[in-house]
């Protein structure tokens, strides 16, 4: 996690007017507070764009979905962003 944040920080330094983008998946047991902390951490290293998507189990051999996030929760994250 720290290494990824450092990479974004360095990318901003190397190309100050460039656009940085990353994405995360939810649905594997994380809390709202944890997602908000990730958003804060990414903002602190000046990431421009963050996408957040619902994890969907691609096959029975992959991790199961812990829970589905609601549209209201996604709307809240968007407003916080």
N, CA, C and O atoms as a CHARMM CRD file, in Angstrom:
* protein
*
  324
    1    1 UNK  N      0.82800  -1.18800   0.00000 PROA 1      0.00000
    2    1 UNK  CA     0.00000   0.00000   0.00000 PROA 1      0.00000
    3    1 UNK  C      0.87400   1.25300   0.00000 PROA 1      0.00000
    4    1 UNK  O      0.67500   2.16400  -0.80400 PROA 1      0.00000
    5    2 UNK  N      1.83200   1.28500   0.90100 PROA 2      0.00000
    6    2 UNK  CA     2.73000   2.44000   0.98200 PROA 2      0.00000
    7    2 UNK  C      3.52200   2.60900  -0.31400 PROA 2      0.00000
    8    2 UNK  O      3.75800   3.73000  -0.76500 PROA 2      0.00000
    9    3 UNK  N      3.92400   1.49600  -0.90100 PROA 3      0.00000
   10    3 UNK  CA     4.68500   1.55300  -2.15400 PROA 3      0.00000
   11    3 UNK  C      3.83600   2.14900  -3.28200 PROA 3      0.00000
   12    3 UNK  O      4.33700   2.93300  -4.08800 PROA 3      0.00000
   13    4 UNK  N      2.56300   1.78200  -3.34000 PROA 4      0.00000
   14    4 UNK  CA     1.67100   2.34200  -4.36000 PROA 4      0.00000
   15    4 UNK  C      1.48400   3.83300  -4.17100 PROA 4      0.00000
   16    4 UNK  O      1.52100   4.59300  -5.13900 PROA 4      0.00000
   17    5 UNK  N      1.28200   4.25800  -2.93200 PROA 5      0.00000
   18    5 UNK  CA     1.12900   5.69500  -2.67300 PROA 5      0.00000
   19    5 UNK  C      2.39600   6.45600  -3.06800 PROA 5      0.00000
   20    5 UNK  O      2.32500   7.55200  -3.62400 PROA 5      0.00000
   21    6 UNK  N      3.54200   5.86700  -2.77700 PROA 6      0.00000
   22    6 UNK  CA     4.80300   6.50400  -3.15400 PROA 6      0.00000
   23    6 UNK  C      4.94000   6.59600  -4.67000 PROA 6      0.00000
   24    6 UNK  O      5.44600   7.59300  -5.18400 PROA 6      0.00000
   25    7 UNK  N      4.49900   5.58300  -5.37900 PROA 7      0.00000
   26    7 UNK  CA     4.53100   5.61600  -6.83300 PROA 7      0.00000
   27    7 UNK  C      3.68700   6.76800  -7.37400 PROA 7      0.00000
   28    7 UNK  O      4.11700   7.47600  -8.28500 PROA 7      0.00000
   29    8 UNK  N      2.50200   6.95900  -6.82800 PROA 8      0.00000
   30    8 UNK  CA     1.65300   8.07900  -7.25700 PROA 8      0.00000
   31    8 UNK  C      2.30100   9.42400  -6.92800 PROA 8      0.00000
   32    8 UNK  O      2.23000  10.36400  -7.72100 PROA 8      0.00000
   33    9 UNK  N      2.92900   9.50900  -5.76100 PROA 9      0.00000
   34    9 UNK  CA     3.60800  10.75700  -5.37900 PROA 9      0.00000
   35    9 UNK  C      4.72900  11.07000  -6.37300 PROA 9      0.00000
   36    9 UNK  O      4.88200  12.21300  -6.80200 PROA 9      0.00000
   37   10 UNK  N      5.50700  10.05100  -6.73500 PROA 10     0.00000
   38   10 UNK  CA     6.60400  10.24800  -7.68000 PROA 10     0.00000
   39   10 UNK  C      6.08200  10.58500  -9.08000 PROA 10     0.00000
   40   10 UNK  O      6.67300  11.40200  -9.78600 PROA 10     0.00000
   41   11 UNK  N      4.99700   9.96400  -9.46900 PROA 11     0.00000
   42   11 UNK  CA     4.40600  10.25200 -10.78400 PROA 11     0.00000
   43   11 UNK  C      4.01100  11.71800 -10.87200 PROA 11     0.00000
   44   11 UNK  O      4.22900  12.36600 -11.89600 PROA 11     0.00000
   45   12 UNK  N      3.43600  12.23600  -9.80700 PROA 12     0.00000
   46   12 UNK  CA     3.03900  13.65300  -9.79000 PROA 12     0.00000
   47   12 UNK  C      4.26300  14.54900  -9.88200 PROA 12     0.00000
   48   12 UNK  O      4.23100  15.56900 -10.57000 PROA 12     0.00000
   49   13 UNK  N      5.33100  14.18600  -9.20700 PROA 13     0.00000
   50   13 UNK  CA     6.55600  14.98400  -9.26000 PROA 13     0.00000
   51   13 UNK  C      7.17100  14.96100 -10.65300 PROA 13     0.00000
   52   13 UNK  O      7.66300  15.98200 -11.13500 PROA 13     0.00000
   53   14 UNK  N      7.14300  13.79600 -11.30000 PROA 14     0.00000
   54   14 UNK  CA     7.76000  13.66500 -12.61600 PROA 14     0.00000
   55   14 UNK  C      6.96500  14.38700 -13.70000 PROA 14     0.00000
   56   14 UNK  O      7.55300  14.96800 -14.61200 PROA 14     0.00000
   57   15 UNK  N      5.65100  14.35700 -13.61300 PROA 15     0.00000
   58   15 UNK  CA     4.78700  14.99300 -14.62000 PROA 15     0.00000
   59   15 UNK  C      3.71600  15.79400 -13.86400 PROA 15     0.00000
   60   15 UNK  O      2.58700  15.32600 -13.71300 PROA 15     0.00000
   61   16 UNK  N      4.06200  16.98200 -13.39500 PROA 16     0.00000
   62   16 UNK  CA     3.15200  17.74400 -12.54100 PROA 16     0.00000
   63   16 UNK  C      1.77500  18.01800 -13.14900 PROA 16     0.00000
   64   16 UNK  O      0.79300  18.13000 -12.41500 PROA 16     0.00000
   65   17 UNK  N      1.68700  18.12800 -14.47300 PROA 17     0.00000
   66   17 UNK  CA     0.40100  18.43800 -15.09600 PROA 17     0.00000
   67   17 UNK  C     -0.25900  17.19400 -15.68000 PROA 17     0.00000
   68   17 UNK  O     -1.29100  17.29000 -16.34400 PROA 17     0.00000
   69   18 UNK  N      0.33400  16.03100 -15.43600 PROA 18     0.00000
   70   18 UNK  CA    -0.24600  14.78100 -15.91100 PROA 18     0.00000
   71   18 UNK  C     -1.45500  14.39000 -15.07000 PROA 18     0.00000
   72   18 UNK  O     -1.73000  14.99000 -14.03100 PROA 18     0.00000
   73   19 UNK  N     -2.16000  13.38700 -15.53300 PROA 19     0.00000
   74   19 UNK  CA    -3.33400  12.88400 -14.82300 PROA 19     0.00000
   75   19 UNK  C     -2.99000  11.52500 -14.23000 PROA 19     0.00000
   76   19 UNK  O     -2.48700  10.63800 -14.92000 PROA 19     0.00000
   77   20 UNK  N     -3.26700  11.37800 -12.95100 PROA 20     0.00000
   78   20 UNK  CA    -3.06400  10.09300 -12.29700 PROA 20     0.00000
   79   20 UNK  C     -4.43400   9.49600 -11.96800 PROA 20     0.00000
   80   20 UNK  O     -5.35800  10.19900 -11.56100 PROA 20     0.00000
   81   21 UNK  N     -4.53500   8.19100 -12.15600 PROA 21     0.00000
   82   21 UNK  CA    -5.80500   7.50200 -11.96300 PROA 21     0.00000
   83   21 UNK  C     -5.54300   6.14500 -11.34200 PROA 21     0.00000
   84   21 UNK  O     -4.54800   5.48900 -11.65000 PROA 21     0.00000
   85   22 UNK  N     -6.44600   5.73000 -10.46500 PROA 22     0.00000
   86   22 UNK  CA    -6.39000   4.39200  -9.89400 PROA 22     0.00000
   87   22 UNK  C     -7.80700   3.92800  -9.59500 PROA 22     0.00000
   88   22 UNK  O     -8.76100   4.69900  -9.70100 PROA 22     0.00000
   89   23 UNK  N     -7.93100   2.67900  -9.22600 PROA 23     0.00000
   90   23 UNK  CA    -9.24100   2.13400  -8.90100 PROA 23     0.00000
   91   23 UNK  C     -9.14800   1.11700  -7.78500 PROA 23     0.00000
   92   23 UNK  O     -8.11500   0.48200  -7.57600 PROA 23     0.00000
   93   24 UNK  N    -10.24700   0.97900  -7.07900 PROA 24     0.00000
   94   24 UNK  CA   -10.34000  -0.03000  -6.02600 PROA 24     0.00000
   95   24 UNK  C    -11.64800  -0.79600  -6.19000 PROA 24     0.00000
   96   24 UNK  O    -12.59600  -0.31600  -6.81000 PROA 24     0.00000
   97   25 UNK  N    -11.67400  -1.98900  -5.62600 PROA 25     0.00000
   98   25 UNK  CA   -12.89100  -2.79800  -5.59400 PROA 25     0.00000
   99   25 UNK  C    -13.36700  -2.88200  -4.15700 PROA 25     0.00000
  100   25 UNK  O    -12.56500  -2.95700  -3.22600 PROA 25     0.00000
  101   26 UNK  N    -14.67200  -2.86900  -3.98800 PROA 26     0.00000
  102   26 UNK  CA   -15.26000  -3.06900  -2.66900 PROA 26     0.00000
  103   26 UNK  C    -16.11000  -4.32700  -2.71000 PROA 26     0.00000
  104   26 UNK  O    -16.53100  -4.78100  -3.77400 PROA 26     0.00000
  105   27 UNK  N    -16.34800  -4.87400  -1.54000 PROA 27     0.00000
  106   27 UNK  CA   -17.16700  -6.07200  -1.44800 PROA 27     0.00000
  107   27 UNK  C    -16.44800  -7.26200  -0.85600 PROA 27     0.00000
  108   27 UNK  O    -16.98700  -8.36800  -0.81100 PROA 27     0.00000
  109   28 UNK  N    -15.21300  -7.02800  -0.39700 PROA 28     0.00000
  110   28 UNK  CA   -14.42400  -8.12800   0.17500 PROA 28     0.00000
  111   28 UNK  C    -14.23500  -7.99300   1.68900 PROA 28     0.00000
  112   28 UNK  O    -13.35800  -8.62600   2.27600 PROA 28     0.00000
  113   29 UNK  N    -15.06500  -7.16300   2.30300 PROA 29     0.00000
  114   29 UNK  CA   -15.01900  -7.05500   3.75600 PROA 29     0.00000
  115   29 UNK  C    -14.51100  -5.74400   4.30700 PROA 29     0.00000
  116   29 UNK  O    -14.42300  -5.57400   5.52300 PROA 29     0.00000
  117   30 UNK  N    -14.17300  -4.81200   3.42800 PROA 30     0.00000
  118   30 UNK  CA   -13.69600  -3.52100   3.89900 PROA 30     0.00000
  119   30 UNK  C    -14.85600  -2.70900   4.48800 PROA 30     0.00000
  120   30 UNK  O    -16.02300  -2.95300   4.18400 PROA 30     0.00000
  121   31 UNK  N    -14.50600  -1.74600   5.33000 PROA 31     0.00000
  122   31 UNK  CA   -15.50600  -0.87400   5.93600 PROA 31     0.00000
  123   31 UNK  C    -15.55500   0.45100   5.19300 PROA 31     0.00000
  124   31 UNK  O    -14.65200   0.78500   4.42600 PROA 31     0.00000
  125   32 UNK  N    -16.61500   1.19200   5.43000 PROA 32     0.00000
  126   32 UNK  CA   -16.73000   2.52700   4.84800 PROA 32     0.00000
  127   32 UNK  C    -15.56000   3.39900   5.30700 PROA 32     0.00000
  128   32 UNK  O    -14.98600   4.14000   4.51000 PROA 32     0.00000
  129   33 UNK  N    -15.21200   3.31200   6.57900 PROA 33     0.00000
  130   33 UNK  CA   -14.09400   4.11100   7.09600 PROA 33     0.00000
  131   33 UNK  C    -12.78400   3.77200   6.38500 PROA 33     0.00000
  132   33 UNK  O    -11.98300   4.66200   6.10200 PROA 33     0.00000
  133   34 UNK  N    -12.57000   2.50200   6.10100 PROA 34     0.00000
  134   34 UNK  CA   -11.35100   2.10700   5.39100 PROA 34     0.00000
  135   34 UNK  C    -11.32500   2.67200   3.97200 PROA 34     0.00000
  136   34 UNK  O    -10.28500   3.14000   3.50800 PROA 34     0.00000
  137   35 UNK  N    -12.45100   2.63200   3.29200 PROA 35     0.00000
  138   35 UNK  CA   -12.51000   3.18300   1.93600 PROA 35     0.00000
  139   35 UNK  C    -12.29000   4.69800   1.97200 PROA 35     0.00000
  140   35 UNK  O    -11.57600   5.24500   1.13100 PROA 35     0.00000
  141   36 UNK  N    -12.89500   5.36100   2.93300 PROA 36     0.00000
  142   36 UNK  CA   -12.68700   6.81100   3.05500 PROA 36     0.00000
  143   36 UNK  C    -11.22400   7.13500   3.35800 PROA 36     0.00000
  144   36 UNK  O    -10.70200   8.14100   2.87800 PROA 36     0.00000
  145   37 UNK  N    -10.56200   6.29400   4.14900 PROA 37     0.00000
  146   37 UNK  CA    -9.13800   6.50700   4.43400 PROA 37     0.00000
  147   37 UNK  C     -8.30600   6.35300   3.17200 PROA 37     0.00000
  148   37 UNK  O     -7.38500   7.13600   2.93600 PROA 37     0.00000
  149   38 UNK  N     -8.62000   5.35200   2.36100 PROA 38     0.00000
  150   38 UNK  CA    -7.92600   5.17500   1.08400 PROA 38     0.00000
  151   38 UNK  C     -8.11200   6.42300   0.22300 PROA 38     0.00000
  152   38 UNK  O     -7.16200   6.91400  -0.38600 PROA 38     0.00000
  153   39 UNK  N     -9.33200   6.92400   0.18100 PROA 39     0.00000
  154   39 UNK  CA    -9.59300   8.13300  -0.60400 PROA 39     0.00000
  155   39 UNK  C     -8.75600   9.30500  -0.09700 PROA 39     0.00000
  156   39 UNK  O     -8.17800  10.04800  -0.89000 PROA 39     0.00000
  157   40 UNK  N     -8.69200   9.46800   1.21200 PROA 40     0.00000
  158   40 UNK  CA    -7.86400  10.53300   1.80500 PROA 40     0.00000
  159   40 UNK  C     -6.39000  10.34600   1.46100 PROA 40     0.00000
  160   40 UNK  O     -5.70100  11.30200   1.10700 PROA 40     0.00000
  161   41 UNK  N     -5.91800   9.11900   1.56400 PROA 41     0.00000
  162   41 UNK  CA    -4.51100   8.83800   1.27400 PROA 41     0.00000
  163   41 UNK  C     -4.18300   9.13300  -0.19400 PROA 41     0.00000
  164   41 UNK  O     -3.12400   9.68200  -0.49700 PROA 41     0.00000
  165   42 UNK  N     -5.08800   8.76900  -1.09600 PROA 42     0.00000
  166   42 UNK  CA    -4.86300   9.03300  -2.51900 PROA 42     0.00000
  167   42 UNK  C     -4.90200  10.53100  -2.81300 PROA 42     0.00000
  168   42 UNK  O     -4.13200  11.02400  -3.63700 PROA 42     0.00000
  169   43 UNK  N     -5.77200  11.23400  -2.15800 PROA 43     0.00000
  170   43 UNK  CA    -5.83900  12.68900  -2.33700 PROA 43     0.00000
  171   43 UNK  C     -4.55000  13.33800  -1.82700 PROA 43     0.00000
  172   43 UNK  O     -4.06500  14.30600  -2.41200 PROA 43     0.00000
  173   44 UNK  N     -4.00300  12.80600  -0.74400 PROA 44     0.00000
  174   44 UNK  CA    -2.77900  13.36100  -0.15800 PROA 44     0.00000
  175   44 UNK  C     -1.59500  13.26100  -1.10500 PROA 44     0.00000
  176   44 UNK  O     -0.67300  14.07200  -1.02100 PROA 44     0.00000
  177   45 UNK  N     -1.60100  12.27600  -2.01100 PROA 45     0.00000
  178   45 UNK  CA    -0.52300  12.15100  -2.99700 PROA 45     0.00000
  179   45 UNK  C     -0.97600  12.67700  -4.35900 PROA 45     0.00000
  180   45 UNK  O     -0.33300  12.42700  -5.37900 PROA 45     0.00000
  181   46 UNK  N     -2.08800  13.40500  -4.36000 PROA 46     0.00000
  182   46 UNK  CA    -2.55700  14.16000  -5.53200 PROA 46     0.00000
  183   46 UNK  C     -3.03200  13.28300  -6.69400 PROA 46     0.00000
  184   46 UNK  O     -2.83300  13.63100  -7.85800 PROA 46     0.00000
  185   47 UNK  N     -3.66100  12.14400  -6.37500 PROA 47     0.00000
  186   47 UNK  CA    -4.27900  11.33200  -7.42800 PROA 47     0.00000
  187   47 UNK  C     -5.51100  12.07400  -7.92800 PROA 47     0.00000
  188   47 UNK  O     -6.31700  12.56000  -7.13400 PROA 47     0.00000
  189   48 UNK  N     -5.65300  12.16000  -9.25300 PROA 48     0.00000
  190   48 UNK  CA    -6.74400  12.92800  -9.85800 PROA 48     0.00000
  191   48 UNK  C     -8.06200  12.16000  -9.94900 PROA 48     0.00000
  192   48 UNK  O     -9.13000  12.71300  -9.68400 PROA 48     0.00000
  193   49 UNK  N     -7.98000  10.90100 -10.32100 PROA 49     0.00000
  194   49 UNK  CA    -9.18700  10.13000 -10.59800 PROA 49     0.00000
  195   49 UNK  C     -9.14200   8.82100  -9.82900 PROA 49     0.00000
  196   49 UNK  O     -8.13000   8.12100  -9.81600 PROA 49     0.00000
  197   50 UNK  N    -10.26200   8.50600  -9.19000 PROA 50     0.00000
  198   50 UNK  CA   -10.41300   7.24200  -8.48400 PROA 50     0.00000
  199   50 UNK  C    -11.71900   6.59600  -8.93200 PROA 50     0.00000
  200   50 UNK  O    -12.77800   7.22100  -8.88200 PROA 50     0.00000
  201   51 UNK  N    -11.63700   5.35300  -9.36700 PROA 51     0.00000
  202   51 UNK  CA   -12.84400   4.59000  -9.65400 PROA 51     0.00000
  203   51 UNK  C    -13.02700   3.56400  -8.54700 PROA 51     0.00000
  204   51 UNK  O    -12.06200   2.99400  -8.03900 PROA 51     0.00000
  205   52 UNK  N    -14.27900   3.34300  -8.18600 PROA 52     0.00000
  206   52 UNK  CA   -14.61000   2.36400  -7.14900 PROA 52     0.00000
  207   52 UNK  C    -15.67500   1.44700  -7.72500 PROA 52     0.00000
  208   52 UNK  O    -16.73100   1.90200  -8.16600 PROA 52     0.00000
  209   53 UNK  N    -15.38800   0.15800  -7.71500 PROA 53     0.00000
  210   53 UNK  CA   -16.32900  -0.80500  -8.27400 PROA 53     0.00000
  211   53 UNK  C    -16.62800  -1.93400  -7.31300 PROA 53     0.00000
  212   53 UNK  O    -15.85300  -2.23400  -6.40400 PROA 53     0.00000
  213   54 UNK  N    -17.77500  -2.55300  -7.54200 PROA 54     0.00000
  214   54 UNK  CA   -18.18200  -3.70500  -6.74300 PROA 54     0.00000
  215   54 UNK  C    -17.44500  -4.94800  -7.22000 PROA 54     0.00000
  216   54 UNK  O    -17.46000  -5.26200  -8.41100 PROA 54     0.00000
  217   55 UNK  N    -16.80400  -5.65300  -6.30400 PROA 55     0.00000
  218   55 UNK  CA   -16.18300  -6.93800  -6.62300 PROA 55     0.00000
  219   55 UNK  C    -17.28000  -7.93400  -6.96000 PROA 55     0.00000
  220   55 UNK  O    -18.28300  -8.03100  -6.25400 PROA 55     0.00000
  221   56 UNK  N    -17.08300  -8.66300  -8.03200 PROA 56     0.00000
  222   56 UNK  CA   -17.97300  -9.75200  -8.41500 PROA 56     0.00000
  223   56 UNK  C    -17.12800 -11.00800  -8.57200 PROA 56     0.00000
  224   56 UNK  O    -16.14400 -11.00900  -9.31200 PROA 56     0.00000
  225   57 UNK  N    -17.49800 -12.04500  -7.90100 PROA 57     0.00000
  226   57 UNK  CA   -16.74800 -13.30100  -7.92100 PROA 57     0.00000
  227   57 UNK  C    -16.75800 -13.88200  -9.33700 PROA 57     0.00000
  228   57 UNK  O    -17.81600 -14.28400  -9.82000 PROA 57     0.00000
  229   58 UNK  N    -15.60100 -13.93500 -10.01400 PROA 58     0.00000
  230   58 UNK  CA   -15.57500 -14.39300 -11.39600 PROA 58     0.00000
  231   58 UNK  C    -15.84800 -15.89100 -11.56900 PROA 58     0.00000
  232   58 UNK  O    -16.32900 -16.32100 -12.61800 PROA 58     0.00000
  233   59 UNK  N    -15.54300 -16.67200 -10.54800 PROA 59     0.00000
  234   59 UNK  CA   -15.81900 -18.10500 -10.61500 PROA 59     0.00000
  235   59 UNK  C    -15.87700 -18.62700  -9.18000 PROA 59     0.00000
  236   59 UNK  O    -15.53800 -17.91800  -8.23200 PROA 59     0.00000
  237   60 UNK  N    -16.30600 -19.85700  -9.04400 PROA 60     0.00000
  238   60 UNK  CA   -16.39300 -20.42800  -7.69800 PROA 60     0.00000
  239   60 UNK  C    -15.01600 -20.65900  -7.08700 PROA 60     0.00000
  240   60 UNK  O    -14.90900 -20.96700  -5.90000 PROA 60     0.00000
  241   61 UNK  N    -13.96400 -20.51400  -7.88500 PROA 61     0.00000
  242   61 UNK  CA   -12.59700 -20.70600  -7.40400 PROA 61     0.00000
  243   61 UNK  C    -11.99700 -19.41400  -6.83800 PROA 61     0.00000
  244   61 UNK  O    -10.90500 -19.43500  -6.27100 PROA 61     0.00000
  245   62 UNK  N    -12.69400 -18.31300  -6.98900 PROA 62     0.00000
  246   62 UNK  CA   -12.22200 -17.01900  -6.49800 PROA 62     0.00000
  247   62 UNK  C    -12.88500 -16.68300  -5.16400 PROA 62     0.00000
  248   62 UNK  O    -13.84800 -17.32900  -4.74900 PROA 62     0.00000
  249   63 UNK  N    -12.35500 -15.67100  -4.51300 PROA 63     0.00000
  250   63 UNK  CA   -12.92200 -15.24500  -3.23000 PROA 63     0.00000
  251   63 UNK  C    -14.40500 -14.93100  -3.37000 PROA 63     0.00000
  252   63 UNK  O    -14.82400 -14.34200  -4.36700 PROA 63     0.00000
  253   64 UNK  N    -15.19600 -15.31800  -2.38600 PROA 64     0.00000
  254   64 UNK  CA   -16.61900 -14.98500  -2.43600 PROA 64     0.00000
  255   64 UNK  C    -16.85200 -13.51300  -2.10300 PROA 64     0.00000
  256   64 UNK  O    -16.01900 -12.86700  -1.46700 PROA 64     0.00000
  257   65 UNK  N    -17.97500 -13.00500  -2.53600 PROA 65     0.00000
  258   65 UNK  CA   -18.36500 -11.63400  -2.19800 PROA 65     0.00000
  259   65 UNK  C    -18.76200 -11.60400  -0.73300 PROA 65     0.00000
  260   65 UNK  O    -19.58700 -12.40100  -0.28600 PROA 65     0.00000
  261   66 UNK  N    -18.17000 -10.68500   0.00800 PROA 66     0.00000
  262   66 UNK  CA   -18.50400 -10.51500   1.42100 PROA 66     0.00000
  263   66 UNK  C    -19.85100  -9.80300   1.55300 PROA 66     0.00000
  264   66 UNK  O    -20.70500 -10.19000   2.35100 PROA 66     0.00000
  265   67 UNK  N    -20.01400  -8.75100   0.74700 PROA 67     0.00000
  266   67 UNK  CA   -21.29900  -8.04700   0.72600 PROA 67     0.00000
  267   67 UNK  C    -21.36200  -7.15600  -0.49900 PROA 67     0.00000
  268   67 UNK  O    -20.34000  -6.75000  -1.05200 PROA 67     0.00000
  269   68 UNK  N    -22.58200  -6.86400  -0.90700 PROA 68     0.00000
  270   68 UNK  CA   -22.80800  -5.90800  -1.99200 PROA 68     0.00000
  271   68 UNK  C    -22.97500  -4.52100  -1.39100 PROA 68     0.00000
  272   68 UNK  O    -23.73300  -4.32900  -0.44000 PROA 68     0.00000
  273   69 UNK  N    -22.26200  -3.56600  -1.95400 PROA 69     0.00000
  274   69 UNK  CA   -22.43900  -2.17900  -1.53400 PROA 69     0.00000
  275   69 UNK  C    -23.66300  -1.62000  -2.24400 PROA 69     0.00000
  276   69 UNK  O    -23.91500  -1.93700  -3.40700 PROA 69     0.00000
  277   70 UNK  N    -24.40600  -0.80400  -1.55300 PROA 70     0.00000
  278   70 UNK  CA   -25.65800  -0.27800  -2.10200 PROA 70     0.00000
  279   70 UNK  C    -25.39400   0.92600  -2.99100 PROA 70     0.00000
  280   70 UNK  O    -24.34800   1.56500  -2.87600 PROA 70     0.00000
  281   71 UNK  N    -26.33200   1.24100  -3.87400 PROA 71     0.00000
  282   71 UNK  CA   -26.20300   2.46700  -4.66600 PROA 71     0.00000
  283   71 UNK  C    -26.07400   3.71200  -3.78500 PROA 71     0.00000
  284   71 UNK  O    -25.35400   4.64800  -4.13600 PROA 71     0.00000
  285   72 UNK  N    -26.75800   3.72700  -2.65600 PROA 72     0.00000
  286   72 UNK  CA   -26.63800   4.88200  -1.73900 PROA 72     0.00000
  287   72 UNK  C    -25.22500   5.00100  -1.18200 PROA 72     0.00000
  288   72 UNK  O    -24.72400   6.11100  -1.00400 PROA 72     0.00000
  289   73 UNK  N    -24.57800   3.87800  -0.90700 PROA 73     0.00000
  290   73 UNK  CA   -23.20100   3.92300  -0.40800 PROA 73     0.00000
  291   73 UNK  C    -22.25500   4.44300  -1.49000 PROA 73     0.00000
  292   73 UNK  O    -21.34700   5.22300  -1.20400 PROA 73     0.00000
  293   74 UNK  N    -22.47300   4.00500  -2.74000 PROA 74     0.00000
  294   74 UNK  CA   -21.64900   4.52400  -3.83200 PROA 74     0.00000
  295   74 UNK  C    -21.89400   6.02700  -4.02400 PROA 74     0.00000
  296   74 UNK  O    -20.95800   6.77900  -4.29300 PROA 74     0.00000
  297   75 UNK  N    -23.13600   6.45500  -3.88800 PROA 75     0.00000
  298   75 UNK  CA   -23.44800   7.87700  -4.01700 PROA 75     0.00000
  299   75 UNK  C    -22.76500   8.68000  -2.89800 PROA 75     0.00000
  300   75 UNK  O    -22.28100   9.78800  -3.12900 PROA 75     0.00000
  301   76 UNK  N    -22.73200   8.11700  -1.70400 PROA 76     0.00000
  302   76 UNK  CA   -22.04800   8.78000  -0.59200 PROA 76     0.00000
  303   76 UNK  C    -20.55500   8.90700  -0.88100 PROA 76     0.00000
  304   76 UNK  O    -19.96200   9.96300  -0.65600 PROA 76     0.00000
  305   77 UNK  N    -19.94900   7.83100  -1.37800 PROA 77     0.00000
  306   77 UNK  CA   -18.51400   7.89600  -1.72500 PROA 77     0.00000
  307   77 UNK  C    -18.26300   8.92200  -2.81600 PROA 77     0.00000
  308   77 UNK  O    -17.26200   9.63800  -2.77600 PROA 77     0.00000
  309   78 UNK  N    -19.15400   9.00100  -3.78200 PROA 78     0.00000
  310   78 UNK  CA   -18.99700   9.99300  -4.83700 PROA 78     0.00000
  311   78 UNK  C    -19.05400  11.40800  -4.26000 PROA 78     0.00000
  312   78 UNK  O    -18.24000  12.26200  -4.61100 PROA 78     0.00000
  313   79 UNK  N    -20.00700  11.64400  -3.38600 PROA 79     0.00000
  314   79 UNK  CA   -20.12300  12.96900  -2.76800 PROA 79     0.00000
  315   79 UNK  C    -18.89200  13.29300  -1.92100 PROA 79     0.00000
  316   79 UNK  O    -18.41800  14.42900  -1.92500 PROA 79     0.00000
  317   80 UNK  N    -18.38300  12.31300  -1.20500 PROA 80     0.00000
  318   80 UNK  CA   -17.18700  12.53200  -0.40500 PROA 80     0.00000
  319   80 UNK  C    -15.96700  12.80300  -1.28200 PROA 80     0.00000
  320   80 UNK  O    -15.07600  13.56500  -0.90800 PROA 80     0.00000
  321   81 UNK  N    -15.94000  12.16700  -2.45200 PROA 81     0.00000
  322   81 UNK  CA   -14.82000  12.36500  -3.36700 PROA 81     0.00000
  323   81 UNK  C    -14.80700  13.77100  -3.91600 PROA 81     0.00000
  324   81 UNK  O    -13.93000  14.11700  -4.70700 PROA 81     0.00000
